[in-house]
Amino acid sequence: MALFLFLVIVAMVLGLIGWVVHGLDYLLVIGVVVLVIDIVLGLVRLARRSRRHRIR
């Protein structure tokens, strides 16, 4: 859970820096990509956990 929150904070910071400094648009893109990957991994982990509890 701590890693998830850390990656969300990193994505937000990169996105803000990329948005504020107009020459660093690639940081905004990297921040969005990190956030999307983090959310997808969180959903996969949640699905695995719920499937494991449903089987038992």
Wavefront OBJ file of the C-alpha trace (Angstrom):
o trace
v 0.000 0.000 0.000
v 2.865 2.362 0.769
v 4.387 1.731 -2.658
v 1.038 2.492 -4.301
v 0.738 5.814 -2.474
v 4.365 6.684 -3.226
v 3.857 6.087 -6.946
v 0.688 8.186 -6.941
v 2.574 11.061 -5.291
v 5.463 10.720 -7.781
v 3.029 10.764 -10.699
v 1.293 13.859 -9.339
v 4.576 15.701 -8.769
v 5.882 14.853 -12.243
v 2.577 15.920 -13.746
v 2.577 19.235 -11.894
v 6.173 19.995 -12.870
v 5.430 19.113 -16.490
v 2.337 21.296 -16.475
v 3.936 24.319 -14.810
v 7.159 24.284 -16.818
v 5.915 24.298 -20.390
v 9.203 23.021 -21.820
v 8.954 19.804 -19.815
v 5.794 18.331 -21.282
v 7.387 14.904 -21.291
v 7.271 14.918 -17.462
v 3.522 15.365 -17.647
v 3.291 12.378 -19.991
v 5.552 10.282 -17.747
v 3.454 11.228 -14.712
v 0.237 10.203 -16.430
v 1.761 6.907 -17.590
v 3.049 6.119 -14.076
v -0.364 6.900 -12.601
v -2.208 4.695 -15.123
v 0.206 1.786 -14.609
v -0.110 2.157 -10.846
v -3.908 2.101 -10.975
v -3.929 -0.938 -13.292
v -1.538 -2.842 -11.014
v -3.663 -1.929 -8.004
v -6.805 -3.223 -9.693
v -5.098 -6.467 -10.719
v -3.884 -6.970 -7.156
v -7.362 -6.282 -5.791
v -8.930 -8.723 -8.267
v -6.477 -11.451 -7.299
v -7.143 -10.882 -3.613
v -10.925 -11.008 -4.040
v -10.699 -14.121 -6.233
v -8.514 -15.850 -3.639
v -11.005 -15.114 -0.859
v -13.945 -16.233 -2.993
v -12.410 -19.665 -3.693
v -11.814 -20.517 -0.015
l 1 2 3 4 5 6 7 8 9 10 11 12 13 14 15 16 17 18 19 20 21 22 23 24 25 26 27 28 29 30 31 32 33 34 35 36 37 38 39 40 41 42 43 44 45 46 47 48 49 50 51 52 53 54 55 56
